[in-house]
Amino acid sequence: MRSTVGGGRANNASGELSTVAGGFINSASIDFSTVGGGQSNVASRSNSTIAGGSGNAASGLTSTIGGGNSNTASATMSTVGGGRLNIASGTNSTVGGGSTNTALSKDSTVGGGRTNQAAAERSTVGGGDQNTASGLASAVGGGLGNQAMASFSTIAGGGQSTPGDPQTANLVFDDYGTIGGGGGNTAGSDDADPTSNTYATVGGGLGNVASRFFSTVGGGHLNTGSGFNSTISGGIGNIASGLDSTIGGGNGNTSSERTSTVAGGLQNRASGANSTIGGGFNNRSSGESSTVGGGIENVASGIFATVPGGR
């Protein structure tokens, strides 16, 4: 048998053309397996390689572990670069480093960080802590406690607005949904169907929800885009629930009918189809194609009715 032990102590190279270069209690137990050094490393599958470190196990065909402590590469062509307690168990999966990270599925990747999981085929977690990419080709760049649960969904970063509370993390429920950052934001609808409200987007902010097809919330706090193709640029506590409805910003504004618009202001309500409120306070445009330019407590209730401003 053409196996090689270069040195060290209590090492075992028992496979054909297997090699242990050195170290202590290392084992290359199958053909063409290699352990470079370190301690208590086991390369147990053909063409598996462990460069060094301690307590690592390369049990997948052509699997590789660069170093670190107690890492596992258990699938064909799986790789762990280093770190501690990382697992690459999907075919061609990769964990670059960090601690307690898992790449579970085919072509999945975790770059680093801590307690991250890439659970679906071609899913990626760049880093951070307690992030999960569980949809096909989903991605989480980093942050804390983020979950990209649908196919082609993306969370760039951000995370739990209250550390330790998973209910305040960023969540993408539907396919092609996107969250740029912030905390406690939601894209898509939590109805167990990842195709029900696709392409929803939240740019950032805190506690924002884009829950309908192509709905968008740019940022701000506690805004809800629940209409098909609705848009809220920012502000606080705004609701765009109508088809193609828009809110530019402000506080407590509502655009509830198709193509209704509130540019800003406070507690304005655009409830007529194609109605518009420019701003101000507590204005109402309830008539179809009605307009209130601004001011306080104005009402445009007739078709094509216009109140330019005032009170």
Secondary structure, 3 states (H helix, E strand, C coil): CCCEECCCECCEECCCCCEECCCECCEECCCCCEECCCECCEECCCCCEECCCECCEECCCCCEECCCECCEECCCCCEECCCECCEECCCCCEECCCECCEECCCCCEECCCECCEECCCCCEECCCECCEECCCCCEECCCECCEECCCCCEECCCECCCCCCHHHCCEECCCCCEECCCECCEECCCCCCCCCCCCCEECCCECCEECCCCCEECCCECCEECCCCCEECCCECCEECCCCCEECCCECCEECCCCCEECCCECCEECCCCCEECCCECCEECCCCCEECCCECCEECCCCCEECCCC
